[in-house]
Amino acid sequence: MADLFVGAQVRLIARPPYLKTADPMPMLRPPDLLAIAAEGMVVDRRPAGYWGVKFDRGIFLLESQYLEVITPQEKKNEVSG
């Protein structure tokens, strides 16, 4: 797996027990707001090992164990496949 970085396209590979919003005052949300395999983009790095990831449903703070980087090769295969 490639290392995470700001600007990386990522996919949710597992749901955390809850989702934490990336708002100035973070709120906890139910994990079923995001489907497994939902794709987003890393927008920033946060303290305590969290990444801010922008999905269609909002920006959430997630640990790297729940994410995988989508390589450019995978994207090409999805388009051509």
LINMO-V519267 format. One record per pair of residues at least 12 apart in sequence whose ideal C-beta (glycine too) atoms are under 10 Angstrom apart, sorted by the first residue. I is the first residue (numbers start at 1). J is the second residue. If there is no record, write none. Layout:
{{I:J} {I:J}}
This chain:
{{1:13} {1:64} {1:67} {1:68} {1:69} {1:71} {2:68} {2:69} {2:70} {2:71} {3:64} {3:69} {4:42} {4:45} {4:51} {4:53} {4:62} {4:63} {4:64} {4:67} {4:68} {4:69} {5:42} {5:45} {5:51} {5:69} {6:41} {6:42} {6:43} {6:44} {6:45} {6:51} {6:52} {7:41} {7:42} {7:43} {7:44} {8:40} {8:41} {8:42} {8:43} {8:51} {8:53} {8:67} {8:68} {8:69} {8:70} {8:71} {9:39} {9:40} {9:41} {9:42} {9:69} {9:70} {9:71} {9:72} {9:74} {9:75} {10:38} {10:39} {10:40} {10:41} {10:42} {10:51} {10:53} {10:54} {10:55} {10:62} {10:64} {10:66} {10:67} {10:68} {10:69} {10:70} {11:36} {11:37} {11:38} {11:39} {11:40} {11:66} {11:67} {11:68} {11:69} {11:70} {11:74} {12:31} {12:34} {12:35} {12:36} {12:37} {12:38} {12:39} {12:40} {12:53} {12:55} {12:60} {12:62} {12:66} {12:67} {12:68} {13:36} {13:37} {13:38} {13:65} {13:66} {13:67} {13:68} {14:31} {14:36} {14:62} {14:65} {14:66} {14:67} {14:68} {15:30} {15:31} {15:32} {15:33} {15:34} {15:35} {15:36} {15:38} {15:62} {15:66} {16:31} {16:34} {16:60} {16:61} {16:62} {16:63} {16:65} {16:66} {17:30} {17:31} {18:30} {18:31} {18:33} {18:60} {19:31} {19:32} {19:33} {19:34} {19:55} {19:57} {19:58} {19:60} {19:61} {19:62} {19:66} {20:46} {20:50} {20:60} {20:61} {20:62} {20:63} {21:33} {21:52} {21:58} {21:59} {21:60} {21:61} {22:43} {22:44} {22:46} {22:50} {22:51} {22:52} {22:53} {22:54} {22:58} {22:59} {22:60} {22:61} {22:62} {23:58} {23:59} {23:60} {23:61} {26:46} {26:50} {26:60} {26:61} {29:57} {29:58} {29:60} {31:60} {31:66} {33:55} {33:57} {33:58} {33:60} {34:53} {34:55} {34:56} {34:57} {34:58} {34:60} {34:62} {34:66} {35:55} {35:57} {36:66} {37:68} {38:53} {38:55} {38:56} {38:57} {38:60} {39:53} {39:55} {39:56} {39:70} {39:75} {39:78} {40:52} {40:53} {40:54} {40:55} {40:56} {40:57} {40:58} {40:59} {40:60} {40:62} {40:67} {40:70} {41:53} {41:54} {41:55} {41:59} {41:70} {42:54} {42:62} {42:64} {42:67} {42:69} {43:59} {44:59} {44:61} {46:61} {46:62} {46:63} {47:61} {48:61} {48:63} {49:61} {49:62} {49:63} {49:64} {49:65} {50:62} {50:63} {50:64} {51:63} {51:64} {51:66} {51:67} {53:66} {53:67}}
